[in-house]
């Protein structure tokens, strides 16, 4: 796993880092520069 710093309100963000392990599904949301951003519910 890579240590990717993340400060967005994303469901994959935990303690300031991106915890996404599976990079097979990319999102194309205009609200973020991150291709894997999923808004936290």
Secondary structure, 3 states (H helix, E strand, C coil): CCCCECCCCECCEECCEECCCCCCCCCCCCCCCCCCCCECC
